[in-house]
Amino acid sequence: MIFGLFRPKPLEDQIARLHEAVVAQSRLPAFFLPPYGVADTFEGRFEILTLNAGLILRRLSLLPDPAPGLSQDLSNAIFSHFDDALREVGISDAGVPKKMKKLAGAFMGRGNAYFEALAQGEAALAAALARNVLGGEGDGKALAGYFLRAKAALDQAPLDVFLRGEAPFPEP
């Protein structure tokens, strides 16, 4: 029984690769330059990571088993990454839970807001992205275009792609 603690979790490598893919996509310099113009700050990086993670988590939620478990494990890996990042920027052990609660609320709220806005059209999506990702300053049209391309690329990917730990994001 105790030896079970040391066995690797199913899909652990794939989750690590998916997490790395989301982070790598979110760190692409193109997002922080025109026409996107995301601020190269902790908040800006959080916003673009939230956008990319939200897209892939949504796709996984629409696929059959074991995708929902993969989605949950990827979400856990992302939040573990947030926790580490907060500690790296000097947030105290006592302050991390409060910040994590705020980040979790923002993360979940953003994903819902973007897909609700998308249901109203591309202009509503661009406005939501400008409000959240760009802090209300700038035009969200380029981000909306990226969002739609990324959603289409992920929507075309079968479960096997994600089970290999791949995230087929388009170039920004």
C-alpha positions as CSV (number, residue, x, y, z in Angstrom):
1,M,0.0,0.0,0.0
2,I,2.7,2.5,0.9
3,F,4.5,1.7,-2.4
4,G,1.5,3.3,-4.2
5,L,2.7,6.7,-3.0
6,F,5.8,6.5,-5.1
7,R,4.2,5.4,-8.3
8,P,3.8,8.1,-11.0
9,K,0.3,9.4,-11.5
10,P,-1.3,8.5,-14.7
11,L,-0.7,11.2,-17.3
12,E,1.7,13.1,-15.1
13,D,4.2,13.6,-17.9
14,Q,1.5,14.8,-20.3
15,I,0.1,17.3,-17.8
16,A,3.6,18.7,-17.2
17,R,4.1,19.0,-21.0
18,L,0.7,20.7,-21.4
19,H,1.5,23.1,-18.6
20,E,4.8,23.9,-20.2
21,A,3.1,24.5,-23.6
22,V,0.6,26.9,-22.0
23,V,3.3,28.8,-20.2
24,A,5.6,28.9,-23.3
25,Q,2.8,30.2,-25.5
26,S,1.9,32.8,-22.9
27,R,5.5,34.0,-22.7
28,L,5.9,34.6,-26.5
29,P,7.2,38.1,-26.9
30,A,4.6,38.9,-29.6
31,F,1.9,39.2,-27.0
32,F,3.8,42.1,-25.3
33,L,4.3,44.0,-28.6
34,P,1.9,45.7,-31.0
35,P,-0.7,44.9,-32.1
36,Y,-1.5,43.0,-28.9
37,G,0.2,45.3,-26.4
38,V,-0.2,43.2,-23.3
39,A,1.7,44.8,-20.4
40,D,4.9,43.0,-19.6
41,T,4.1,42.9,-15.9
42,F,3.0,40.2,-13.4
43,E,-0.6,41.2,-14.1
44,G,-0.2,41.2,-17.9
45,R,1.5,37.8,-17.9
46,F,-1.2,36.5,-15.6
47,E,-3.8,37.7,-18.0
48,I,-2.3,36.2,-21.2
49,L,-1.7,32.9,-19.3
50,T,-5.3,32.9,-18.1
51,L,-6.5,33.5,-21.7
52,N,-4.4,30.6,-23.1
53,A,-5.2,28.3,-20.2
54,G,-8.9,29.1,-20.4
55,L,-8.9,28.1,-24.0
56,I,-7.3,24.7,-23.5
57,L,-9.2,23.9,-20.3
58,R,-12.5,24.7,-22.1
59,R,-11.5,22.3,-24.9
60,L,-10.6,19.6,-22.5
61,S,-13.9,20.0,-20.8
62,L,-15.7,19.2,-24.0
63,L,-13.8,16.0,-24.8
64,P,-14.6,12.4,-23.4
65,D,-12.7,10.7,-20.6
66,P,-10.0,11.0,-19.5
67,A,-10.0,14.7,-20.7
68,P,-12.0,16.0,-17.7
69,G,-9.4,14.6,-15.3
70,L,-6.6,15.9,-17.5
71,S,-8.3,19.3,-17.3
72,Q,-8.5,19.2,-13.6
73,D,-4.8,18.1,-13.2
74,L,-3.7,20.9,-15.7
75,S,-5.7,23.4,-13.7
76,N,-4.0,22.2,-10.5
77,A,-0.6,22.5,-12.2
78,I,-1.4,26.1,-13.3
79,F,-2.4,27.1,-9.8
80,S,0.7,25.5,-8.3
81,H,2.6,27.7,-10.8
82,F,0.8,30.8,-9.6
83,D,1.6,29.9,-6.0
84,D,5.3,29.5,-6.9
85,A,5.3,32.8,-8.8
86,L,3.7,34.7,-5.9
87,R,6.4,33.4,-3.6
88,E,9.1,34.3,-6.0
89,V,7.9,37.9,-6.2
90,G,8.1,38.1,-2.4
91,I,4.6,37.6,-1.2
92,S,4.7,36.2,2.4
93,D,3.5,32.8,3.4
94,A,0.6,34.5,5.2
95,G,-0.3,36.6,2.1
96,V,-0.2,33.8,-0.5
97,P,-3.6,32.3,0.3
98,K,-5.3,35.6,0.0
99,K,-3.6,36.4,-3.3
100,M,-4.4,32.9,-4.5
101,K,-8.1,33.3,-3.7
102,K,-8.1,36.5,-5.8
103,L,-6.2,34.9,-8.6
104,A,-8.6,31.9,-8.6
105,G,-11.6,34.2,-8.8
106,A,-10.1,36.2,-11.6
107,F,-9.0,33.1,-13.5
108,M,-12.4,31.5,-13.4
109,G,-14.2,34.8,-14.1
110,R,-12.1,35.6,-17.1
111,G,-12.7,32.3,-18.8
112,N,-16.5,32.6,-18.3
113,A,-16.5,36.2,-19.4
114,Y,-14.6,35.6,-22.7
115,F,-16.9,32.7,-23.8
116,E,-20.0,34.7,-22.8
117,A,-18.7,37.7,-24.7
118,L,-17.9,35.5,-27.7
119,A,-21.6,34.3,-27.7
120,Q,-22.5,38.0,-28.3
121,G,-20.0,38.4,-31.1
122,E,-16.4,39.3,-31.9
123,A,-16.9,43.0,-30.9
124,A,-18.1,42.0,-27.4
125,L,-15.1,39.6,-27.1
126,A,-12.7,42.3,-28.1
127,A,-14.2,44.6,-25.5
128,A,-13.9,41.9,-22.8
129,L,-10.3,41.2,-23.7
130,A,-9.5,45.0,-23.8
131,R,-11.1,45.4,-20.4
132,N,-9.3,42.5,-18.7
133,V,-6.1,41.7,-20.6
134,L,-5.3,45.3,-21.5
135,G,-6.6,46.9,-18.3
136,G,-9.1,48.9,-20.2
137,E,-6.5,50.7,-22.3
138,G,-6.1,49.8,-25.9
139,D,-8.0,47.9,-28.6
140,G,-8.8,44.2,-28.0
141,K,-9.4,43.4,-31.7
142,A,-6.0,41.7,-32.2
143,L,-6.4,39.7,-29.1
144,A,-9.9,38.7,-30.2
145,G,-8.5,37.5,-33.5
146,Y,-5.9,35.5,-31.7
147,F,-8.5,34.1,-29.3
148,L,-10.6,32.9,-32.3
149,R,-7.7,31.4,-34.1
150,A,-6.5,29.6,-30.9
151,K,-10.0,28.3,-30.2
152,A,-10.4,27.0,-33.7
153,A,-7.0,25.2,-33.6
154,L,-7.7,23.7,-30.2
155,D,-11.3,22.7,-31.2
156,Q,-9.9,20.8,-34.2
157,A,-7.4,18.9,-32.1
158,P,-8.5,15.4,-31.1
159,L,-8.1,14.0,-27.6
160,D,-5.0,12.0,-28.6
161,V,-3.1,15.3,-29.2
162,F,-3.7,16.4,-25.6
163,L,-2.9,12.9,-24.2
164,R,0.5,13.3,-25.8
165,G,1.0,16.5,-23.9
166,E,0.7,18.7,-26.9
167,A,-1.2,22.0,-27.1
168,P,-1.7,23.1,-30.8
169,F,-1.8,26.9,-30.2
170,P,-1.3,29.0,-33.3
171,E,1.3,31.7,-33.6
172,P,0.1,35.0,-32.2
